[in-house]
Amino acid sequence: MRRAPESAEVAHKLARTALAAWGEEDLIEDAALVISELVSNAVDHARLESIRIVVTRPSEKLVGLGVVDRSRNVPYVRTDSDGDNTRGRGLLLVDALTDRWGTDRYRWGKQVRGELKCD
């Protein structure tokens, strides 16, 4: 998918569709927020013009969400954000909403991913 701000909405819809198909409606809002934040982060910091969205069901108890890009720079949770600044807080939100999140590094880039537990 194109690395552009409007891709967050496309990823949001993809996550909603997948979770509805899996019968995990209670996770839709959190999943949509997480994937939107991961895409926004990639749009701001990745290289090249494309990113890949990943929405998986690795087990009955987990939903996986991720964004793959060609940047090898590992994101980190910012702790120095200005209290009035709305930028730079995406990973704080990802950390709060997911049961686990992290970065898988590859020779050519990375995947930033999060997992949500299903009830």
Beta strands, then each sheet from edge to edge (+ up, - down):
strand 1: 52-59
strand 2: 62-69
strand 3: 100-106
strand 4: 109-117
sheet 1: 1+ 2- 4+ 3-
end
